[in-house]
Amino acid sequence: MGIAGMILGIVGLVFGFIPVVGAFIAFPCIIVGLPLSSIGLYQDKKNARGGGMSITGIATNVVALIVVILWLAVLGAAAATL
């Protein structure tokens, strides 16, 4: 689960930098990737494994979410000035 969450976080982060279309691709990846990474971290802690992939997945998903929200805020502010 942690690997899938990390991959979705990376995809969300890459597409998050694309202003408009990226939000439609990145946001669903983030919404699915964050719970997968959290569940993976819980399973890794329960089975006494490291959990590095899960922590990386959580971090990339959070950063991607921040990037998408900032892009939407910037584009919303730009659209409001027109």
C-alpha positions in Angstrom: 0.0 0.0 0.0 2.8 2.4 0.8 4.4 1.9 -2.6 1.1 2.6 -4.4 0.6 5.7 -2.3 4.1 6.9 -3.0 3.6 6.4 -6.8 0.3 8.3 -6.7 2.0 11.1 -4.7 4.8 11.4 -7.3 2.3 11.5 -10.2 0.2 14.1 -8.3 3.3 16.2 -7.6 4.4 16.1 -11.3 1.0 16.9 -12.7 0.3 19.4 -9.9 2.6 21.9 -11.5 0.5 22.0 -14.7 -1.9 24.9 -14.0 -5.4 23.9 -15.1 -5.3 20.3 -16.5 -3.0 19.2 -13.7 -5.6 19.8 -11.1 -8.0 17.3 -12.7 -5.2 14.7 -12.8 -3.3 15.5 -9.6 -6.2 16.0 -7.3 -7.7 12.5 -7.7 -4.2 10.9 -7.4 -3.7 12.8 -4.1 -7.1 11.9 -2.8 -6.4 8.2 -3.3 -2.7 8.3 -2.5 -2.9 9.9 0.9 -5.1 7.2 2.5 -3.1 4.5 0.8 0.1 5.8 2.3 -1.5 6.2 5.7 -2.8 2.6 5.6 0.6 1.4 4.5 2.3 3.2 7.3 -0.2 1.7 9.8 0.5 -1.8 8.4 4.3 -1.2 8.4 4.2 -0.1 12.1 2.0 -3.1 13.0 4.3 -5.6 11.3 7.5 -3.9 12.7 8.8 -2.8 9.3 10.4 0.5 8.4 7.7 2.3 6.6 10.0 4.6 4.5 7.9 4.2 1.4 4.7 5.1 3.3 6.3 8.2 4.9 7.6 9.3 1.5 4.1 8.8 0.0 2.5 10.9 2.7 5.1 13.6 2.2 4.7 13.7 -1.6 1.0 13.7 -1.4 0.9 16.6 1.1 3.3 18.6 -1.0 1.3 17.9 -4.1 -1.9 18.9 -2.3 -0.3 22.2 -1.3 0.9 22.8 -4.9 -2.5 22.2 -6.3 -4.2 24.4 -3.8 -1.7 27.2 -4.4 -2.2 27.0 -8.2 -6.0 27.1 -7.8 -5.7 30.1 -5.5 -3.4 31.9 -7.9 -5.6 31.2 -10.9 -8.7 32.1 -8.9 -7.2 35.4 -8.0 -6.1 36.0 -11.6 -9.6 35.2 -12.8 -11.2 37.6 -10.2 -9.1 40.5 -11.6 -10.4 40.1 -15.1 
